[in-house]
Amino acid sequence: PDHWRGQPSTAQEAVINSCGTPNNRGANSAVRSTWEAAVDTSGSSCNSERDATFEEVLHLITEAALTIYPDLWGDDYSSDAGAALEAANGDCGWGYSKDYVDPSKNGKCTGYYAYDDRTCTKECIVVEGIYWASLSYVGGLYTLDQADSIKNEWLMGTPDEGMMVLPESVDNAISLKKGSPALYELVSDTTSEGHAWLPAVMTDGAYMGVPVKEKCTDEEAAVKWMYRKKRVKIKGTC
């Protein structure tokens, strides 16, 4: 096929009972007012490891969204999402432009999003930033551990204004709502045209398999071939 996308993700990346899901850490994923009381997961039975399935699946869907709705989600700084993400960088720079400054180092720069990866150019920066913003909105980063673990890249893990901002020790840390109203508006709309692909709540980690087919379509065969080429062991759909 001329146009297809694949996003390798293995079962090892899926984490059952991840603390990233508000329901798993003693809050309610659908009731945002319950989230702040559950940021400390040290006494919780949830798994502190991050469930990467959310990221990998969202990246794949984002690839479609940026093609269908380029003005909103296009992977450059001229789209609505791209412009908001570039603004969120402030003067912290990027790895690809060789001027990255860790935004969590107090007094060093003024941004909330910076990526120290020289291979991640603006296209990658935008796709990654959409993921961070969406994950923040659904509460997937709003724990003490998660906020601290990503502070050198993303400081808007606190979703809404009025919530305790994490990490507390970082001057640049700010809520998504206050730090980037434009991003918040983009990812909090999960129902209208151009936005209905976005998640409204955090995934719960309970994933169902796909029934096995006797024969692949051309698109499925291409994706399966790609996985085999990368030597990724998966259960195919056919």
Accessible surface in RSA format (square Angstrom, percent):
REM  Atomic radii and reference values for relative SASA: ProtOr
REM  Chains: A
REM  Algorithm: Lee & Richards
REM  Probe-radius: 1.40
REM  Slices: 20
REM RES _ NUM      All-atoms   Total-Side   Main-Chain    Non-polar    All polar
REM                ABS   REL    ABS   REL    ABS   REL    ABS   REL    ABS   REL
RES PRO A   1    79.52  58.0  26.39  24.1  53.13 193.1  44.36  36.6  35.16 218.5
RES ASP A   2   138.09  96.7 102.24 101.8  35.85  84.8  23.38  55.0 114.71 114.4
RES HIS A   3   163.21  89.2 141.69  98.5  21.52  55.1  98.88 101.9  64.33  74.9
RES TRP A   4    75.43  30.3  55.23  26.7  20.19  47.4  49.44  26.4  25.99  42.2
RES ARG A   5   145.96  61.3 128.03  65.3  17.93  42.7  45.49  62.2 100.47  60.9
RES GLY A   6    22.62  27.9   0.00   N/A  22.62  27.9   1.98   5.4  20.64  46.2
RES GLN A   7    50.23  28.1  42.60  31.1   7.64  18.2   1.64   3.5  48.60  36.9
RES PRO A   8    39.88  29.1  31.63  28.8   8.24  30.0  31.90  26.3   7.97  49.6
RES SER A   9    34.74  29.4  17.29  23.1  17.45  40.2  14.76  31.4  19.98  28.0
RES THR A  10    38.81  27.6  33.21  33.7   5.60  13.4  29.89  40.1   8.93  13.5
RES ALA A  11    89.33  82.1  64.75  99.9  24.58  55.9  72.72 102.4  16.62  44.0
RES GLN A  12   154.61  86.5 122.29  89.4  32.33  77.0  68.52 145.8  86.10  65.3
RES GLU A  13    56.30  32.3  49.65  37.6   6.65  15.8  29.28  56.6  27.02  22.1
RES ALA A  14    34.98  32.2  20.09  31.0  14.89  33.9  20.09  28.3  14.89  39.4
RES VAL A  15    13.28   8.7  10.12   9.2   3.17   7.6  13.06  11.4   0.22   0.6
RES ILE A  16   139.66  79.5 131.35  97.9   8.31  20.0 131.35  94.6   8.31  22.6
RES ASN A  17    54.40  37.5  50.39  48.7   4.01   9.6  21.22  51.1  33.18  32.1
RES SER A  18     3.68   3.1   3.08   4.1   0.60   1.4   1.99   4.2   1.69   2.4
RES CYS A  19     5.23   4.0   5.08   5.7   0.15   0.3   3.81   9.7   1.42   1.5
RES GLY A  20     4.35   5.4   0.00   N/A   4.35   5.4   4.22  11.6   0.13   0.3
RES THR A  21     4.07   2.9   4.07   4.1   0.00   0.0   0.59   0.8   3.49   5.3
RES PRO A  22     0.00   0.0   0.00   0.0   0.00   0.0   0.00   0.0   0.00   0.0
RES ASN A  23    85.66  59.1  64.31  62.2  21.35  51.4  17.25  41.5  68.41  66.1
RES ASN A  24    35.69  24.6  20.83  20.1  14.87  35.8   4.83  11.6  30.87  29.8
RES ARG A  25    11.02   4.6   0.00   0.0  11.02  26.2   1.01   1.4  10.01   6.1
RES GLY A  26    74.65  92.1   0.00   N/A  74.65  92.1  37.86 103.9  36.79  82.4
RES ALA A  27    14.50  13.3   0.00   0.0  14.50  33.0   3.76   5.3  10.74  28.5
RES ASN A  28    64.76  44.7  64.16  62.0   0.59   1.4  10.93  26.3  53.83  52.0
RES SER A  29    10.39   8.8   6.95   9.3   3.45   7.9   6.75  14.4   3.64   5.1
RES ALA A  30    78.48  72.2  48.79  75.3  29.69  67.5  52.68  74.2  25.80  68.3
RES VAL A  31    64.37  42.4  61.34  55.5   3.03   7.3  64.37  55.9   0.00   0.0
RES ARG A  32    58.32  24.5  53.98  27.5   4.34  10.3  48.29  66.0  10.03   6.1
RES SER A  33   101.04  85.4  62.63  83.6  38.41  88.5  57.66 122.8  43.38  60.8
RES THR A  34    48.56  34.5  40.63  41.2   7.93  18.9  46.05  61.9   2.51   3.8
RES TRP A  35     1.16   0.5   1.16   0.6   0.00   0.0   1.16   0.6   0.00   0.0
RES GLU A  36    69.84  40.1  65.47  49.5   4.37  10.4  21.08  40.8  48.76  39.8
RES ALA A  37   102.46  94.2  58.06  89.6  44.40 101.0  70.65  99.5  31.82  84.3
RES ALA A  38     8.98   8.3   4.67   7.2   4.31   9.8   8.84  12.4   0.14   0.4
RES VAL A  39     9.08   6.0   8.97   8.1   0.11   0.3   8.97   7.8   0.11   0.3
RES ASP A  40    84.13  58.9  65.49  65.2  18.65  44.1  22.63  53.3  61.51  61.3
RES THR A  41    13.79   9.8   4.33   4.4   9.46  22.5   0.45   0.6  13.34  20.2
RES SER A  42   103.70  87.6  60.97  81.4  42.73  98.4  54.35 115.7  49.36  69.1
RES GLY A  43    81.51 100.5   0.00   N/A  81.51 100.5  43.43 119.2  38.08  85.3
RES SER A  44    41.73  35.3  13.80  18.4  27.93  64.3  18.19  38.7  23.55  33.0
RES SER A  45   109.32  92.4  76.49 102.1  32.83  75.6  56.60 120.5  52.72  73.9
RES CYS A  46    14.31  10.8   0.00   0.0  14.31  33.6   0.01   0.0  14.31  15.4
RES ASN A  47    58.37  40.3  50.47  48.8   7.90  19.0  15.08  36.3  43.29  41.8
RES SER A  48    74.06  62.6  57.72  77.0  16.34  37.6  26.16  55.7  47.90  67.1
RES GLU A  49   111.80  64.2 105.04  79.5   6.76  16.1  37.58  72.7  74.22  60.6
RES ARG A  50   101.97  42.8  85.73  43.7  16.23  38.6  28.17  38.5  73.79  44.7
RES ASP A  51     9.10   6.4   4.28   4.3   4.82  11.4   1.96   4.6   7.14   7.1
RES ALA A  52    11.55  10.6  11.55  17.8   0.00   0.0  11.55  16.3   0.00   0.0
RES THR A  53    20.80  14.8  20.80  21.1   0.00   0.0  19.41  26.1   1.39   2.1
RES PHE A  54    11.69   5.8   6.66   4.1   5.03  13.1  10.58   6.4   1.11   3.2
RES GLU A  55    23.16  13.3  23.11  17.5   0.05   0.1   0.56   1.1  22.60  18.5
RES GLU A  56    26.03  14.9  25.84  19.6   0.19   0.4   1.63   3.1  24.40  19.9
RES VAL A  57    74.42  49.0  72.75  65.9   1.67   4.0  74.42  64.7   0.00   0.0
RES LEU A  58     8.09   4.5   7.12   5.1   0.97   2.4   7.79   5.5   0.30   0.8
RES HIS A  59    15.75   8.6  15.75  11.0   0.00   0.0  15.18  15.6   0.57   0.7
RES LEU A  60    65.10  36.3  61.76  44.2   3.34   8.4  61.84  43.4   3.26   8.8
RES ILE A  61    67.02  38.1  63.61  47.4   3.41   8.2  66.95  48.2   0.07   0.2
RES THR A  62     0.80   0.6   0.80   0.8   0.00   0.0   0.00   0.0   0.80   1.2
RES GLU A  63    51.96  29.8  48.54  36.7   3.42   8.1   9.03  17.5  42.92  35.0
RES ALA A  64    50.62  46.5  41.65  64.3   8.97  20.4  50.07  70.5   0.55   1.5
RES ALA A  65     3.87   3.6   1.10   1.7   2.78   6.3   3.50   4.9   0.38   1.0
RES LEU A  66    21.10  11.8  17.67  12.6   3.43   8.6  17.67  12.4   3.43   9.2
RES THR A  67    95.72  68.1  75.54  76.6  20.18  48.1  67.39  90.5  28.33  42.8
RES ILE A  68   112.55  64.0  88.46  65.9  24.10  58.1  93.97  67.7  18.59  50.4
RES TYR A  69    59.68  27.9  55.03  31.3   4.65  12.1  34.66  26.0  25.02  30.8
RES PRO A  70    73.38  53.5  68.92  62.8   4.46  16.2  69.09  57.0   4.29  26.7
RES ASP A  71   118.09  82.7 112.10 111.6   5.98  14.1  36.08  84.9  82.01  81.8
RES LEU A  72    38.27  21.3  38.16  27.3   0.11   0.3  38.16  26.8   0.11   0.3
RES TRP A  73     0.14   0.1   0.14   0.1   0.00   0.0   0.14   0.1   0.00   0.0
RES GLY A  74     6.36   7.8   0.00   N/A   6.36   7.8   6.36  17.5   0.00   0.0
RES ASP A  75    41.42  29.0  40.89  40.7   0.53   1.2   0.00   0.0  41.42  41.3
RES ASP A  76    49.55  34.7  49.55  49.3   0.00   0.0  14.53  34.2  35.03  34.9
RES TYR A  77    42.55  19.9  32.54  18.5  10.00  26.0  33.13  24.9   9.42  11.6
RES SER A  78   102.64  86.7  64.64  86.3  38.00  87.5  54.11 115.2  48.52  68.0
RES SER A  79     2.55   2.2   1.14   1.5   1.40   3.2   2.48   5.3   0.07   0.1
RES ASP A  80    74.01  51.8  66.13  65.8   7.88  18.6  14.61  34.4  59.41  59.2
RES ALA A  81     0.00   0.0   0.00   0.0   0.00   0.0   0.00   0.0   0.00   0.0
RES GLY A  82     0.00   0.0   0.00   N/A   0.00   0.0   0.00   0.0   0.00   0.0
RES ALA A  83    47.41  43.6  41.66  64.3   5.75  13.1  42.52  59.9   4.89  13.0
RES ALA A  84     9.29   8.5   0.77   1.2   8.52  19.4   7.92  11.1   1.37   3.6
RES LEU A  85     0.00   0.0   0.00   0.0   0.00   0.0   0.00   0.0   0.00   0.0
RES GLU A  86    82.20  47.2  77.25  58.4   4.95  11.8  20.19  39.0  62.02  50.6
RES ALA A  87    78.47  72.2  50.73  78.3  27.74  63.1  62.72  88.3  15.75  41.7
RES ALA A  88     4.31   4.0   0.01   0.0   4.30   9.8   3.76   5.3   0.55   1.5
RES ASN A  89     8.63   6.0   8.63   8.3   0.00   0.0   0.94   2.3   7.69   7.4
RES GLY A  90    46.04  56.8   0.00   N/A  46.04  56.8  23.02  63.2  23.01  51.5
RES ASP A  91    93.40  65.4  70.00  69.7  23.39  55.3  44.28 104.2  49.12  49.0
RES CYS A  92     0.00   0.0   0.00   0.0   0.00   0.0   0.00   0.0   0.00   0.0
RES GLY A  93     7.80   9.6   0.00   N/A   7.80   9.6   7.11  19.5   0.69   1.5
RES TRP A  94    15.79   6.3  15.79   7.6   0.00   0.0   8.63   4.6   7.15  11.6
RES GLY A  95     1.78   2.2   0.00   N/A   1.78   2.2   1.59   4.4   0.20   0.4
RES TYR A  96    66.84  31.2  46.21  26.3  20.63  53.7  33.91  25.5  32.92  40.6
RES SER A  97    53.27  45.0  26.48  35.3  26.79  61.7  33.95  72.3  19.32  27.1
RES LYS A  98   150.08  73.2 117.12  71.9  32.96  78.5  65.95  59.4  84.13  89.6
RES ASP A  99    79.29  55.5  65.84  65.5  13.46  31.8  40.28  94.8  39.01  38.9
RES TYR A 100    49.55  23.1  25.16  14.3  24.39  63.5  23.21  17.4  26.34  32.5
RES VAL A 101    50.41  33.2  46.84  42.4   3.57   8.6  50.41  43.8   0.00   0.0
RES ASP A 102    29.30  20.5  25.72  25.6   3.58   8.5  11.69  27.5  17.60  17.6
RES PRO A 103     0.76   0.6   0.00   0.0   0.76   2.7   0.09   0.1   0.67   4.1
RES SER A 104    13.18  11.1   3.73   5.0   9.46  21.8   0.46   1.0  12.72  17.8
RES LYS A 105   116.43  56.8 113.17  69.4   3.26   7.8  59.08  53.2  57.36  61.1
RES ASN A 106    77.66  53.6  51.70  50.0  25.96  62.5  21.41  51.5  56.25  54.4
RES GLY A 107    77.97  96.2   0.00   N/A  77.97  96.2  41.72 114.5  36.25  81.2
RES LYS A 108   142.01  69.3 115.95  71.1  26.06  62.0  60.84  54.8  81.17  86.5
RES CYS A 109     8.63   6.5   0.60   0.7   8.03  18.9   4.36  11.0   4.27   4.6
RES THR A 110    92.48  65.8  80.75  81.9  11.73  28.0  69.79  93.7  22.69  34.3
RES GLY A 111     0.95   1.2   0.00   N/A   0.95   1.2   0.95   2.6   0.00   0.0
RES TYR A 112    51.29  23.9  51.29  29.2   0.00   0.0  17.46  13.1  33.83  41.7
RES TYR A 113     0.00   0.0   0.00   0.0   0.00   0.0   0.00   0.0   0.00   0.0
RES ALA A 114     0.06   0.1   0.00   0.0   0.06   0.1   0.00   0.0   0.06   0.2
RES TYR A 115    50.42  23.5  50.12  28.5   0.31   0.8  16.55  12.4  33.87  41.8
RES ASP A 116    91.08  63.8  64.78  64.5  26.29  62.2   9.39  22.1  81.69  81.5
RES ASP A 117    45.63  32.0  40.64  40.4   4.99  11.8  12.63  29.7  33.00  32.9
RES ARG A 118   157.85  66.3 139.00  70.9  18.84  44.9  49.31  67.4 108.54  65.8
RES THR A 119   119.80  85.2  91.94  93.2  27.86  66.4  82.58 110.9  37.21  56.3
RES CYS A 120     2.78   2.1   1.18   1.3   1.60   3.8   2.32   5.9   0.46   0.5
RES THR A 121    61.91  44.0  61.82  62.7   0.08   0.2  46.73  62.8  15.18  22.9
RES LYS A 122    84.86  41.4  84.86  52.1   0.00   0.0  33.62  30.3  51.25  54.6
RES GLU A 123    74.82  43.0  74.37  56.3   0.46   1.1  37.07  71.7  37.75  30.8
RES CYS A 124    43.78  33.1  35.80  39.9   7.98  18.7  24.68  62.5  19.10  20.6
RES ILE A 125     0.26   0.2   0.26   0.2   0.00   0.0   0.26   0.2   0.00   0.0
RES VAL A 126     0.00   0.0   0.00   0.0   0.00   0.0   0.00   0.0   0.00   0.0
RES VAL A 127    16.30  10.7  16.12  14.6   0.19   0.5  16.12  14.0   0.19   0.5
RES GLU A 128    27.99  16.1  27.99  21.2   0.00   0.0   1.40   2.7  26.59  21.7
RES GLY A 129     0.00   0.0   0.00   N/A   0.00   0.0   0.00   0.0   0.00   0.0
RES ILE A 130     0.27   0.2   0.21   0.2   0.05   0.1   0.27   0.2   0.00   0.0
RES TYR A 131     3.79   1.8   3.65   2.1   0.14   0.4   2.03   1.5   1.76   2.2
RES TRP A 132    18.77   7.5  18.77   9.1   0.00   0.0  18.77  10.0   0.00   0.0
RES ALA A 133     0.00   0.0   0.00   0.0   0.00   0.0   0.00   0.0   0.00   0.0
RES SER A 134     1.37   1.2   1.12   1.5   0.26   0.6   0.26   0.5   1.12   1.6
RES LEU A 135     5.06   2.8   5.06   3.6   0.00   0.0   5.06   3.6   0.00   0.0
RES SER A 136     0.00   0.0   0.00   0.0   0.00   0.0   0.00   0.0   0.00   0.0
RES TYR A 137    30.37  14.2  30.37  17.3   0.00   0.0   1.80   1.4  28.57  35.2
RES VAL A 138     0.74   0.5   0.06   0.1   0.68   1.6   0.61   0.5   0.13   0.3
RES GLY A 139     0.00   0.0   0.00   N/A   0.00   0.0   0.00   0.0   0.00   0.0
RES GLY A 140     3.66   4.5   0.00   N/A   3.66   4.5   0.00   0.0   3.66   8.2
RES LEU A 141     0.55   0.3   0.39   0.3   0.16   0.4   0.39   0.3   0.16   0.4
RES TYR A 142     0.52   0.2   0.39   0.2   0.13   0.3   0.52   0.4   0.00   0.0
RES THR A 143     1.05   0.7   1.05   1.1   0.00   0.0   0.01   0.0   1.04   1.6
RES LEU A 144    71.13  39.6  64.67  46.3   6.46  16.2  66.13  46.4   5.00  13.5
RES ASP A 145    81.41  57.0  74.45  74.1   6.97  16.5  25.74  60.6  55.67  55.5
RES GLN A 146    14.06   7.9  13.25   9.7   0.81   1.9   2.75   5.8  11.32   8.6
RES ALA A 147     3.75   3.4   2.40   3.7   1.35   3.1   3.40   4.8   0.35   0.9
RES ASP A 148    70.72  49.5  66.70  66.4   4.02   9.5  15.25  35.9  55.47  55.3
RES SER A 149    78.89  66.7  44.36  59.2  34.52  79.5  48.55 103.4  30.33  42.5
RES ILE A 150    16.34   9.3  13.88  10.3   2.46   5.9  16.34  11.8   0.00   0.0
RES LYS A 151    66.77  32.6  66.69  40.9   0.08   0.2  30.31  27.3  36.46  38.8
RES ASN A 152    72.76  50.2  71.94  69.5   0.82   2.0  12.84  30.9  59.92  57.9
RES GLU A 153    24.75  14.2  24.75  18.7   0.00   0.0   3.54   6.8  21.21  17.3
RES TRP A 154     1.54   0.6   0.00   0.0   1.54   3.6   0.00   0.0   1.54   2.5
RES LEU A 155     1.13   0.6   0.00   0.0   1.13   2.8   1.13   0.8   0.00   0.0
RES MET A 156     0.00   0.0   0.00   0.0   0.00   0.0   0.00   0.0   0.00   0.0
RES GLY A 157     3.01   3.7   0.00   N/A   3.01   3.7   1.75   4.8   1.26   2.8
RES THR A 158     0.35   0.3   0.00   0.0   0.35   0.8   0.00   0.0   0.35   0.5
RES PRO A 159     0.00   0.0   0.00   0.0   0.00   0.0   0.00   0.0   0.00   0.0
RES ASP A 160    23.49  16.5  23.39  23.3   0.10   0.2  14.07  33.1   9.42   9.4
RES GLU A 161   102.47  58.8  79.43  60.1  23.04  54.9  26.61  51.5  75.86  61.9
RES GLY A 162    83.35 102.8   0.00   N/A  83.35 102.8  43.82 120.2  39.53  88.5
RES MET A 163    24.25  12.6  16.15  10.7   8.09  19.3  16.77  14.3   7.48   9.9
RES MET A 164    61.01  31.6  49.52  32.8  11.48  27.3  38.22  32.5  22.78  30.2
RES VAL A 165    53.78  35.4  46.35  42.0   7.43  17.9  46.35  40.3   7.43  20.2
RES LEU A 166     2.42   1.3   1.50   1.1   0.92   2.3   1.50   1.1   0.92   2.5
RES PRO A 167    15.01  10.9  10.32   9.4   4.69  17.0  14.43  11.9   0.58   3.6
RES GLU A 168   131.97  75.8  94.82  71.7  37.15  88.5  34.30  66.3  97.67  79.7
RES SER A 169    85.41  72.2  63.27  84.4  22.14  51.0  57.18 121.8  28.23  39.5
RES VAL A 170    10.89   7.2   4.39   4.0   6.50  15.7   4.65   4.0   6.24  16.9
RES ASP A 171   109.52  76.7  77.91  77.5  31.60  74.7  28.29  66.6  81.22  81.0
RES ASN A 172    23.26  16.0  18.30  17.7   4.96  11.9   5.16  12.4  18.09  17.5
RES ALA A 173    13.63  12.5   0.40   0.6  13.23  30.1   0.40   0.6  13.23  35.0
RES ILE A 174    28.02  15.9  27.59  20.6   0.43   1.0  28.02  20.2   0.00   0.0
RES SER A 175     3.66   3.1   3.18   4.2   0.48   1.1   2.07   4.4   1.59   2.2
RES LEU A 176     0.00   0.0   0.00   0.0   0.00   0.0   0.00   0.0   0.00   0.0
RES LYS A 177    85.69  41.8  84.05  51.6   1.65   3.9  36.76  33.1  48.93  52.1
RES LYS A 178   129.90  63.4 114.37  70.2  15.53  37.0  59.56  53.6  70.34  74.9
RES GLY A 179    17.09  21.1   0.00   N/A  17.09  21.1   0.74   2.0  16.35  36.6
RES SER A 180     8.06   6.8   5.18   6.9   2.87   6.6   5.04  10.7   3.02   4.2
RES PRO A 181    85.59  62.4  81.13  74.0   4.45  16.2  82.02  67.7   3.57  22.2
RES ALA A 182    53.79  49.5  44.85  69.2   8.93  20.3  51.15  72.0   2.64   7.0
RES LEU A 183     0.22   0.1   0.22   0.2   0.00   0.0   0.22   0.2   0.00   0.0
RES TYR A 184    29.96  14.0  29.96  17.0   0.00   0.0  13.64  10.3  16.32  20.1
RES GLU A 185   126.62  72.7 122.95  93.0   3.66   8.7  43.47  84.1  83.15  67.9
RES LEU A 186    13.72   7.6  13.44   9.6   0.27   0.7  13.72   9.6   0.00   0.0
RES VAL A 187     1.15   0.8   0.31   0.3   0.83   2.0   0.31   0.3   0.83   2.3
RES SER A 188    33.62  28.4  18.72  25.0  14.90  34.3   6.65  14.2  26.97  37.8
RES ASP A 189    43.58  30.5  36.17  36.0   7.41  17.5  22.57  53.1  21.01  20.9
RES THR A 190    24.34  17.3  13.03  13.2  11.30  26.9   1.65   2.2  22.69  34.3
RES THR A 191   118.67  84.4  94.10  95.4  24.57  58.5  71.73  96.3  46.94  71.0
RES SER A 192    49.61  41.9  40.97  54.7   8.64  19.9  45.78  97.5   3.82   5.4
RES GLU A 193   141.02  81.0 118.36  89.5  22.66  53.9  65.95 127.6  75.07  61.3
RES GLY A 194     2.71   3.3   0.00   N/A   2.71   3.3   0.68   1.9   2.03   4.5
RES HIS A 195    18.78  10.3  18.78  13.1   0.00   0.0   6.07   6.3  12.71  14.8
RES ALA A 196    68.12  62.6  43.83  67.6  24.29  55.3  44.36  62.5  23.77  63.0
RES TRP A 197    47.82  19.2  22.63  11.0  25.19  59.2  34.01  18.1  13.82  22.4
RES LEU A 198     8.54   4.8   0.00   0.0   8.54  21.5   0.08   0.1   8.46  22.8
RES PRO A 199    28.93  21.1  17.51  16.0  11.43  41.5  28.36  23.4   0.58   3.6
RES ALA A 200    59.95  55.1  44.05  68.0  15.90  36.2  44.08  62.1  15.87  42.0
RES VAL A 201    71.84  47.3  68.01  61.6   3.83   9.2  68.58  59.6   3.26   8.8
RES MET A 202    13.72   7.1   7.59   5.0   6.13  14.6   7.59   6.5   6.13   8.1
RES THR A 203    52.00  37.0  43.48  44.1   8.53  20.3  50.58  67.9   1.43   2.2
RES ASP A 204    81.67  57.2  70.40  70.1  11.27  26.6  22.57  53.1  59.09  58.9
RES GLY A 205     8.16  10.1   0.00   N/A   8.16  10.1   3.44   9.4   4.72  10.6
RES ALA A 206    78.66  72.3  52.23  80.6  26.43  60.1  62.20  87.6  16.45  43.6
RES TYR A 207    96.42  45.0  60.19  34.2  36.22  94.3  62.94  47.3  33.47  41.3
RES MET A 208   181.59  94.0 150.53  99.6  31.06  74.0 114.79  97.6  66.80  88.5
RES GLY A 209    73.58  90.7   0.00   N/A  73.58  90.7  42.65 117.0  30.93  69.3
RES VAL A 210    92.74  61.0  73.66  66.7  19.08  46.0  75.31  65.4  17.43  47.3
RES PRO A 211   110.98  80.9  97.45  88.8  13.54  49.2 109.40  90.3   1.59   9.9
RES VAL A 212   121.88  80.2  91.86  83.2  30.02  72.3  91.86  79.8  30.02  81.4
RES LYS A 213    98.17  47.9  89.04  54.6   9.13  21.7  62.59  56.3  35.58  37.9
RES GLU A 214   188.31 108.1 144.75 109.5  43.56 103.7  65.37 126.4 122.94 100.4
RES LYS A 215   173.88  84.8 159.46  97.8  14.43  34.3 106.02  95.4  67.86  72.3
RES CYS A 216    40.84  30.9  22.61  25.2  18.23  42.8   9.27  23.5  31.57  34.0
RES THR A 217    67.52  48.0  59.00  59.8   8.52  20.3  64.52  86.7   3.01   4.5
RES ASP A 218   109.76  76.9 101.80 101.3   7.96  18.8  19.28  45.4  90.48  90.2
RES GLU A 219    91.16  52.3  90.98  68.8   0.18   0.4  41.26  79.8  49.90  40.7
RES GLU A 220    42.64  24.5  36.53  27.6   6.11  14.5  25.38  49.1  17.26  14.1
RES ALA A 221    46.29  42.6  39.61  61.1   6.68  15.2  41.84  58.9   4.45  11.8
RES ALA A 222    16.71  15.4   9.07  14.0   7.64  17.4  16.40  23.1   0.31   0.8
RES VAL A 223    37.38  24.6  37.38  33.8   0.00   0.0  37.38  32.5   0.00   0.0
RES LYS A 224    45.52  22.2  44.31  27.2   1.22   2.9  23.99  21.6  21.53  22.9
RES TRP A 225   144.35  57.9 143.05  69.2   1.30   3.1 115.80  61.7  28.55  46.3
RES MET A 226    25.20  13.1  25.20  16.7   0.00   0.0  10.69   9.1  14.51  19.2
RES TYR A 227    28.71  13.4  28.71  16.3   0.00   0.0   9.83   7.4  18.89  23.3
RES ARG A 228   161.44  67.8 145.81  74.3  15.64  37.2  57.61  78.7 103.83  62.9
RES LYS A 229   143.93  70.2 114.78  70.4  29.15  69.4  79.45  71.5  64.49  68.7
RES LYS A 230   117.51  57.3  91.70  56.3  25.81  61.4  47.18  42.5  70.32  74.9
RES ARG A 231   219.16  92.0 188.69  96.2  30.48  72.6  68.84  94.1 150.33  91.1
RES VAL A 232    33.25  21.9  22.34  20.2  10.91  26.3  26.29  22.8   6.97  18.9
RES LYS A 233   194.84  95.1 171.85 105.4  22.99  54.7 120.12 108.1  74.72  79.6
RES ILE A 234    62.52  35.6  27.14  20.2  35.38  85.3  36.46  26.3  26.06  70.7
RES LYS A 235   205.67 100.3 175.89 107.9  29.78  70.9 123.95 111.6  81.71  87.0
RES GLY A 236    18.34  22.6   0.00   N/A  18.34  22.6   4.59  12.6  13.75  30.8
RES THR A 237    43.79  31.1  41.56  42.1   2.23   5.3  36.21  48.6   7.58  11.5
RES CYS A 238    23.79  18.0   1.28   1.4  22.50  52.9  17.54  44.4   6.24   6.7
END  Absolute sums over single chains surface
CHAIN  1 A    12399.1       9675.0       2724.1       6658.7       5740.4
END  Absolute sums over all chains
TOTAL         12399.1       9675.0       2724.1       6658.7       5740.4
